[in-house]
Amino acid sequence: MTDKERIIAVIEAQPEDASYDEIVRELAFARMIDRGLNDAREGRTLSHEEMGRRIATWRK
C-alpha cells in the first residue's frame, strides 16, 4: 500500500462529522504507529529495564 493509499484509508475510516483537527490527529497517530512498527522491525528498541533506567533519570 502506498503512503497516499494509507492516508486515504485513514481519512475514509473517519466519521462524516469528523473535524479537520480530528482527522489530522488520526493521521499523525497512524504515522506514529507505522514508525514504531518500522523501528521494531529494524531492531531499534529498548528493553523494559533500559527504559526504566532512562525514566528514572528524568525525576532528578
C-alpha positions in Angstrom: 0.0 0.0 0.0 1.4 3.4 -0.9 1.5 6.3 1.5 -1.3 8.0 -0.4 -3.4 4.9 -0.1 -2.8 4.7 3.7 -3.7 8.3 4.1 -6.9 7.9 2.1 -7.8 4.8 4.2 -7.4 6.7 7.5 -9.5 9.5 6.2 -12.2 7.2 4.9 -12.4 5.4 8.2 -13.3 8.7 10.0 -17.0 9.5 10.7 -18.6 12.0 8.3 -18.7 14.7 11.0 -15.0 14.4 11.9 -13.4 17.8 12.1 -10.2 18.7 10.3 -8.3 18.6 13.6 -9.6 15.1 14.4 -8.6 13.8 11.0 -5.1 15.3 11.3 -4.7 13.8 14.8 -5.7 10.4 13.4 -3.2 10.7 10.5 -0.4 11.7 13.0 -1.4 8.7 15.2 -1.3 6.3 12.2 2.1 7.7 11.3 3.5 7.2 14.8 2.3 3.6 14.8 3.9 3.0 11.4 7.2 4.5 12.6 7.1 2.4 15.8 6.5 -0.8 13.9 9.3 0.0 11.4 11.6 0.7 14.4 10.7 -2.7 15.9 11.3 -4.5 12.6 14.8 -2.8 12.4 15.7 -3.7 15.9 15.6 -0.1 17.2 14.0 -0.9 20.5 14.9 -0.6 24.2 14.4 -3.2 26.9 11.9 -2.5 29.6 14.8 -2.3 32.1 16.7 0.3 30.0 13.6 2.4 29.6 13.0 2.2 33.3 16.6 3.5 33.9 16.1 6.4 31.5 12.8 7.4 33.0 14.4 7.3 36.5 16.9 10.0 35.3 14.0 12.3 34.4 13.0 12.6 38.0 16.3 14.2 39.1 
